[in-house]
Amino acid sequence: MREHDVTFKNGDEFLKRMEVFIGWDRLIEEHNDSGASWTMAHNQFSTLTHEEFVQKYLSPMPENMKKRGDSTHVVKGSSGDSKDWTQEGAVTGVKDQGSCGSCWSFSTTGSLEGAYYLKYGSLLSYSEQMLVSCDTTDAGCNGGWMDDAFQWIQDNGGLCSEDDYPYTSGNGVTGTCQSSSCSVVSGSQVTGYTDVTENSESALQDAVYSTPVSVAIQANQLGFSMYSSGVYTGRCGTRLDHGVLSVGYGTDSGTDYWKVKNSWGTGWGEDGYIRMEKGKDQYGGQCGILLAASYPKL
């Protein structure tokens, strides 16, 4: 309660949330004693039921979503065994979407920030709030698609910076568009966006070697919310409900992984990141990470 500034309206609410916390505590201990390649730990979600967590922080994406990029990533075949864009200056600090299903906007700004850095050599933080409140193609706190957001940025002539249009939807409210209060960053207009071949490990690796890439995953698996460290190899489907950013890949103790930037703050996972199993023997890869990858062009 102290660490995450959690308060309850009365004693009954406290007792209810204590029961939820105890349930997670048992699950965490059982998992960490199992010898798995990844660990779980308490975080800001420890007083929420799994159902509450899914409702507040995830946004199911339509299964019939069609890729709309104006091009498909061309595999150059020059990617090495590892890559980490966080070590090369192309990734801003981990952000926090709060109790708003705006993950898609954070994934979008993450890949735009990387593309802008690679083109201009300057790392700027872009406004998720502008997308959440002004991009009417998507649904604000009720979800969206990164490709749609790229198209909106293209049509809008660019995107404002985080400083000029800060994030205010952490309370779950989409908010009214205030685009007139800021000016888009020069050079931020998307000229197109590239989709990565679906269900191809080699294509995604090649793309991530070139730039940070927006990806979608299924994050509603029991225990995912309490991920703490290691390479996540848990059971995970491909019903996409969460937009994140693939910023690299590598190998840890013989297990290949994707390094993924999340938008749940630095208190979750490995300082806000998760390493997910790479080369998972299932269609779509671990949690469907291979099914909806894309990045913008400037």
Secondary structure, DSSP 8 states (H G I E B T S, - for coil): -TTTT---SSHHHHHHHHHHHHHHHHHHHHHHTTT-SEEE---TTTTS-HHHHHHHH-----TT-----SEE----S---S-EEGGGTT------B--SSB-HHHHHHHHHHHHHHHHHHS----B-HHHHHHH-TTS-TTB---HHHHHHHHHHHTS--BTTTS---GGGS------GGGS---TT----EEEE--TT-HHHHHHHHHHS-EEEEE---STTGGGEEEEEE-S-------EEEEEEEEEEETTEEEEEEE-SB-TTSTBTTEEEEESS-SSTTSGGGTTSS-EEEE-
